[in-house]
């Protein structure tokens, strides 16, 4: 009987670049590349998005669907983390320094996360169908390892550019190189409303803005 030969997996190196309003093309940090429907060999670490210095860390968090994300508050003031995104609405209410709340994301898609007190706090949870994904660093590069050989669908998301879908052919034991360009020359940051659909009050003393 013929013996089955194990075909070694390959990898995909994705370089993400984005063209801004000034017409210059730069590497895109915090973009997410993934192969839909595939699972990574190792489960990803427990996902967290912290409130620190009135910012979300990380600003972009990719998680497989069904993940429970912890939202700890490291600031000395109250925060209220919420989202009005389709399929992933949640409101963690007010909570103080040292406290954590969690929410579980079941539906793949982009979840915009805000704080109901501090309008400058904005982040994204990218809920993925599958757990084979990577985020780009400052150099705009993400490396997907353990990709089965053959033709694979590749998806990439970038905050200003949106979502890109293409195919990549992975050779056994080799690294496929893909460059994904986004055009964000017309992108403008849209102010968002608070969780009640109202404008944020003008900033005053933060300690009083519970």
C-alpha positions in Angstrom: 0.0 0.0 0.0 1.3 3.5 -0.8 2.4 5.4 2.2 0.9 8.8 2.8 3.5 11.6 2.7 3.0 14.5 5.1 3.2 17.8 3.1 5.0 20.4 5.1 3.1 23.6 5.8 4.4 26.9 4.4 4.1 30.5 5.6 2.9 33.8 4.1 4.6 37.1 4.7 2.2 40.0 4.1 3.5 43.5 3.6 0.7 46.1 4.1 1.1 49.6 2.7 -1.3 52.5 2.8 -1.4 55.7 0.8 -2.5 58.6 2.9 -4.1 62.0 2.1 -0.7 63.4 1.3 -0.3 60.9 -1.5 2.6 59.2 0.3 2.7 55.4 0.7 3.8 54.1 4.1 3.9 50.7 5.9 0.7 50.1 7.8 1.1 49.1 11.4 -1.7 47.3 13.2 -3.2 45.8 10.1 -4.5 42.3 10.5 -3.9 39.4 8.0 -5.8 36.1 8.3 -6.8 33.0 6.4 -10.5 32.5 6.9 -11.6 29.2 8.4 -8.2 27.9 9.4 -7.1 27.2 12.9 -3.6 28.0 14.3 -1.6 25.1 15.8 -1.4 27.0 19.1 -4.4 28.7 20.7 -3.9 32.4 20.9 -3.2 34.0 24.4 -6.2 35.3 26.4 -7.1 38.6 24.8 -7.1 41.9 26.7 -7.8 45.5 25.8 -6.7 47.8 28.6 -7.7 51.4 29.5 -4.5 53.2 30.2 -3.7 56.9 30.0 -7.1 57.5 28.5 -6.2 55.2 25.5 -7.1 51.6 24.6 -4.1 49.2 24.5 -3.9 47.7 22.0 -5.7 50.0 19.6 -6.4 47.0 17.3 -7.1 43.6 18.8 -7.8 40.5 16.6 -9.6 37.6 18.1 -11.2 34.3 16.9 -15.0 34.3 17.1 -16.2 33.0 20.4 -13.4 34.7 22.3 -14.0 36.4 25.6 -12.0 39.7 25.9 -11.0 41.2 29.2 -11.2 45.0 29.5 -9.1 46.1 32.6 -9.1 49.7 33.7 -5.6 50.9 34.8 -6.5 54.6 35.0 -7.3 56.4 38.3 -10.6 57.6 36.7 -13.8 55.8 35.7 -14.2 54.4 32.2 -17.3 53.0 30.4 -16.4 50.7 27.5 -19.1 50.1 24.9 -19.8 49.4 21.3 -22.8 50.0 19.1 -21.4 47.8 16.2 -23.8 45.5 14.4 -23.8 42.0 15.9 -21.6 43.0 18.8 -23.4 45.6 20.9 -22.2 45.7 24.5 -22.0 48.2 27.4 -19.7 47.4 30.3 -21.0 50.3 32.4 -18.9 52.5 34.7 -16.0 50.8 36.5 -13.1 52.1 38.4 -9.3 51.7 38.6 -8.2 48.1 39.1 -11.5 46.6 37.9 -12.0 44.4 34.8 -15.0 43.5 32.8 -15.4 41.0 30.0 -17.5 40.5 26.9 -17.6 37.6 24.4 -17.6 38.2 20.7 -19.5 35.6 18.7 -20.0 37.3 15.3 -17.1 37.8 12.8 -16.6 41.5 11.8 -15.2 44.8 12.9 -16.3 46.0 16.3 -15.6 49.7 17.1 -15.0 50.1 20.8 -15.3 53.5 22.6 -15.4 54.9 26.1 -18.7 56.7 27.0 -16.7 59.3 29.0 -13.6 60.1 26.9 -14.4 60.7 23.2 -10.7 60.3 22.1 -10.7 56.7 23.3 -11.4 54.6 20.2 -10.2 51.1 19.3 -11.2 48.1 17.2 -11.8 44.4 18.0 -11.6 42.4 14.8 -13.5 39.2 15.2 -12.2 36.5 12.8 -13.6 33.3 11.4 -10.6 31.2 12.3 -7.5 31.6 14.4 -4.7 31.7 11.8 -3.9 35.4 11.8 -1.1 37.9 12.5 -0.9 41.7 13.0 1.6 43.9 11.2 4.3 45.7 13.2 5.7 49.2 12.5 7.3 47.9 9.4 3.9 46.9 8.0 4.8 43.2 7.9 2.9 40.2 9.3 4.0 36.6 9.1 1.4 33.8 9.0 3.0 30.5 9.9 1.8 26.9 9.6 -0.3 27.6 6.5 -1.3 24.4 4.6 0.2 24.2 1.2 -2.0 25.0 -1.8 -4.2 27.9 -2.8 -5.5 29.8 0.2 -7.8 32.8 0.6 -6.1 35.7 2.3 -7.8 38.6 4.0 -6.3 41.8 5.3 -8.0 44.6 7.2 -6.5 48.1 7.8 -8.2 50.8 9.9 -8.3 53.4 7.1 -8.3 51.2 4.1 -11.0 48.6 5.0 -10.9 45.0 4.0 -9.0 43.3 1.1 -9.5 39.7 -0.1 -7.2 37.8 -2.4 -5.6 34.4 -3.0 -2.1 33.2 -2.3 -0.4 30.0 -3.4 1.6 28.4 -0.6 4.4 26.0 -1.5 5.3 23.3 1.0 8.0 24.5 3.4 8.3 27.9 1.6 7.3 31.4 2.4 4.9 33.2 0.0 5.4 37.0 -0.2 2.4 39.2 -0.7 2.1 43.0 -0.8 -1.3 44.5 -0.1 -1.8 48.2 -0.9 -4.6 50.3 0.5 -5.8 53.7 -0.6 -6.7 55.9 2.3 -6.2 59.2 0.5 -9.9 60.1 1.0 -10.2 58.8 4.5 -11.4 61.1 7.3 -11.8 60.4 10.9 -15.5 60.5 11.8 -16.5 61.9 15.2 -18.6 59.3 17.0 -21.5 59.8 19.4 -21.7 58.4 22.9 -23.7 55.3 23.8 -27.0 57.3 23.9 -26.4 58.6 20.3 -25.6 62.1 21.7 -22.6 64.3 21.3 -20.0 64.2 24.0 -20.2 67.0 26.6 -17.4 69.5 26.3 -14.3 68.3 28.3 -14.0 69.7 31.8 -12.2 68.3 34.9 -11.9 64.6 34.2 -12.2 63.6 37.9 -15.8 64.9 37.7 -16.7 63.3 34.5 -18.0 60.0 35.8 
